[in-house]
Each structure stands twice: as C-alpha cells, then as structure tokens.
C-alpha cells in the first residue's frame, strides 16, 4: 500500500503556522506515530487499541494522512463493536501503516520545502 500524504492539507498547515513551525510539527507527528507503532507492537489490549486508534484518527486527519485516518477510524469502530478477531487480524496491517507514515513524515520534515516534495 502506498503511503500518500494529502498535499493540500500540508500546504494549508504551512500557510497557517509558517515553514519553520511546519517542519517542527511534522517531526513531532512522526515521533508520535513511532510511539504508537511501538505500542501496537507490544500486544496491546482491545482497550489500548481503541485508545491508540482514536488518537491516531484525529491527528492523522489533521496531518493529511487520510488513509491512515480511515484505517484508524475503522479500527476504533471495530474495537467499540468488540470485534477482537477482526482487530487482531488487521493489527499487522495497521501497525505497518503507522510505521510507514512515521517514516514518510520524518522524510518530509527533512526537506527544505516539504510541500514541493509532495507535488
């Protein structure tokens, strides 16, 4: 699965907070995703998966990680429905998406002009 970042969301964020702050926020988000990826690798309980999914859903949408936000929303829904088998079956995919996006945002933050990198 390709890791796609919504360029319009990042551009809008850059316009709102400025270039330097954007780079800082991209790094913070990447670090946050790395922490979630580690938590998802540590055999989380259903409750923990629900909390992680909820947190990722909100922040991923804010940072233009639309596919990750959708997956997190689906995971949160499945946890609320008590669908533990579905969640366990999809946990590796979710964890991989989180890891891939953490790497993408770290890479994006390392560019002088991250918006051009997306276009």
C-alpha positions as CSV (number, residue, x, y, z in Angstrom):
1,X,0.0,0.0,0.0
2,X,1.3,3.4,-1.0
3,X,1.8,6.0,1.7
4,X,0.0,9.1,0.5
5,X,0.1,12.4,2.2
6,X,-2.6,14.9,1.3
7,X,-0.5,17.8,-0.1
8,X,-3.4,20.3,0.2
9,X,-3.6,19.6,4.0
10,X,0.1,20.2,4.4
11,X,0.0,23.3,2.3
12,X,-2.9,24.7,4.4
13,X,-1.0,23.9,7.5
14,X,2.1,25.7,6.2
15,X,0.1,28.7,5.4
16,X,-1.4,28.7,8.9
17,X,1.7,28.1,11.0
18,X,4.7,29.0,8.8
19,X,7.5,27.0,7.4
20,X,9.7,26.5,10.5
21,X,6.7,25.5,12.6
22,X,5.5,23.1,9.9
23,X,8.8,21.3,9.9
24,X,8.7,21.1,13.7
25,X,5.1,19.7,13.7
26,X,6.0,17.1,11.0
27,X,8.8,15.8,13.2
28,X,6.5,15.8,16.3
29,X,3.9,13.9,14.4
30,X,6.4,11.4,13.1
31,X,7.7,10.8,16.6
32,X,4.1,10.4,17.9
33,X,3.5,7.8,15.2
34,X,6.7,5.9,16.1
35,X,5.4,5.7,19.7
36,X,2.1,4.4,18.6
37,X,3.8,1.8,16.4
38,X,5.8,0.6,19.4
39,X,2.6,0.4,21.5
40,X,0.9,-1.6,18.7
41,X,3.9,-4.0,18.6
42,X,3.6,-4.7,22.3
43,X,0.5,-6.9,22.2
44,X,-2.0,-4.2,23.2
45,X,-5.3,-5.0,24.8
46,X,-8.5,-4.1,23.0
47,X,-9.0,-1.1,25.2
48,X,-5.5,0.1,24.4
49,X,-6.1,-0.5,20.7
50,X,-9.2,1.6,20.9
51,X,-7.3,4.5,22.6
52,X,-4.5,4.3,20.1
53,X,-6.9,4.2,17.2
54,X,-8.8,7.2,18.4
55,X,-5.7,9.2,18.9
56,X,-4.2,8.3,15.5
57,X,-7.5,9.0,13.8
58,X,-7.6,12.6,15.0
59,X,-4.0,13.5,14.4
60,X,-3.7,11.6,11.1
61,X,-6.6,13.6,9.6
62,X,-5.1,16.8,10.8
63,X,-1.8,16.0,9.1
64,X,-3.2,14.8,5.8
65,X,-2.6,11.1,6.4
66,X,-6.1,10.3,5.1
67,X,-5.7,6.6,4.5
68,X,-4.2,6.1,8.0
69,X,-7.0,8.2,9.5
70,X,-9.6,6.0,7.7
71,X,-7.9,2.8,8.9
72,X,-7.7,4.2,12.5
73,X,-11.4,5.1,12.3
74,X,-12.2,1.5,11.2
75,X,-10.1,0.0,14.0
76,X,-11.8,2.3,16.6
77,X,-15.2,1.2,15.3
78,X,-14.3,-2.5,15.4
79,X,-12.9,-2.2,18.9
80,X,-16.1,-0.5,20.1
81,X,-18.1,-3.3,18.5
82,X,-16.0,-5.8,20.4
83,X,-14.7,-7.4,17.2
84,X,-11.4,-8.7,18.7
85,X,-10.8,-11.2,15.9
86,X,-11.1,-8.6,13.2
87,X,-8.8,-6.3,15.2
88,X,-6.2,-9.0,15.8
89,X,-6.3,-10.0,12.1
90,X,-5.8,-6.4,10.9
91,X,-3.3,-5.3,13.6
92,X,-0.2,-6.1,11.5
93,X,-1.6,-4.0,8.6
94,X,-2.5,-1.1,10.9
95,X,0.9,-1.3,12.6
96,X,2.7,-1.3,9.2
97,X,0.6,1.7,8.1
98,X,1.6,3.6,11.2
99,X,5.3,2.7,10.7
100,X,5.2,3.7,7.0
101,X,3.6,7.0,7.8
102,X,6.1,7.8,10.6
103,X,8.9,7.3,8.1
104,X,7.2,9.4,5.4
105,X,6.6,12.3,7.8
106,X,10.2,12.1,9.0
107,X,11.4,12.2,5.4
108,X,9.1,15.0,4.6
109,X,10.3,17.1,7.6
110,X,13.9,16.6,6.4
111,X,13.3,18.6,3.2
112,X,13.8,22.3,3.0
113,X,10.5,22.6,1.1
114,X,8.2,19.7,2.1
115,X,5.3,21.0,0.0
116,X,7.3,20.8,-3.2
117,X,8.3,17.3,-2.2
118,X,4.6,16.3,-2.2
119,X,3.6,17.9,-5.5
